[in-house]
Amino acid sequence: KLMDSMSICTARVAQDGALYALQHLLPWADGKRAMMADRRNALLRVFESGNLSFELVSTGAYFAYLRHPFAGEPAASVAKRLAQDHGILTLPGTVFGPGQDPYLRLAFANLEAERMGEVGDRLRGCV
């Protein structure tokens, strides 16, 4: 990432920083990657456990894309209600383009794996 912010002719300090990172920071990066995989797997378990009206459409390392169960209600309205009434911050799918009204994007990367069940509890509580 350091190299992205440098001009085409990379400064020596950027080369030294990149070399240091490659030689010393890979164990740190591996730990972070494992932590994020644990969080994603915990979220998947929440949705696999059933009895959620929200459908997990897709997930990456940091975000999940959900289909909300409120037919005909705009995603922006659902996102607002989730934030105000249930403490769940999402982005309406319409932020990402037309035809995305039944979808919400949920960021889960900052929630510890052992607390991921709270997401399911809150989603169940809003239906």
N, C-alpha and C positions, 0 to 999 in steps of 0.2 A: 504494500500500500504506500510505503514511503516513496517508491519510484514513480507512482502516479502523479505526484505533485511536483516533480522535477521536470525541467525542460529536456529537450531531446538529447543534448550533450550533458549527461548526468554529472553533477558536481561530485567531487571526490568524497565529500562527507556523506552523500547519499549512498555511494558505493560501499563505504565503510559501514554505514548503518545496516544496509541490506546484508552484507557479509556477516556482521555480528548476529543479526537475527537468525540467519540460516545456521550458524554454528552453535547458538546458545538457546534459542527460544522455541525450538520444535517440541520439546517435552511440555512446555507451557501450552502451546497450541494444541497438542494432543489431548491434554487435560480439558481444555475448553471444548474441544470437539466432542469428547466423551460426555461432558456435562450437558451439552445441547442435545445430544442423542438421547440421554436419559429423560430430559424434559419433553422431547417430542414423543418418546415411547410412553411416558406417563399420560400425555394428552390422548394418544391413541387408545390407551386402556380406558380412559374416561368414556370415550365414544363407543368403544367395543362393549362396555358394560351394559349398554342398552338404556331403555326408558328415557331417552333424550328426544325431544321433539325436533331439535336442531340436527341437521345432517352434516357430517364432516365430508366435504367434497374433495378437498386436497390439503396437503400440508407440506411445508418445507422445514428448514431448520429453525425458523423464527416465527413464521406466520401460518395460520390455518385459514382456509376459506370455507365458510359455513353457509348452508342454505337455511334461512329462517322459516319457521312454520306458520307465519302470519300471512296467509294468502291475501293478496291485494293491498297489503299495507306496504308503503314505501320503505325501503331499507334505511333511509335516513331517519325516519320516524322510529323504527325499531332500534337503531343504534342509539338514538337519543334516550329512549326509554331504558335500554340496558344500562347506559351510563348513569342516568339519574336515579333509577329505582333499584338497581342490582349491583352497581359498582363494577360493571364490565365495560371496558373501553374497546369499541370496535370501530371500523370504518365501513360505511355503506359501500356495497359493491359498485354503486353508480359513480363513485369517485374514480373508478378504473375504466369506465366506459359505458356506453349504452347497453341495455339488455341485461344489466347486472342487478336489477332491483331485488330479486329474492335472496341476494347474497350479502354476507358480511365478512370482513377480514378481521381476524382476531390475532393480535400479537401475544405470544405466550413465552417468549424467550427470557423475560425477566422474572418469571415465576418459578420457584424451586419445584423440582419434580414431586417432592413429598406433599406439596400443597396443591397440586394440579386437580385433585378431587374437588376442591372448592369451586373450580370453574363449572364442573358438572352440577354441583349443588345449586349454584346461582342460576345456571341456565334452566334447570328444572323448576326453580322457583319463579321463573318469569312467564311460564306457560299457564 
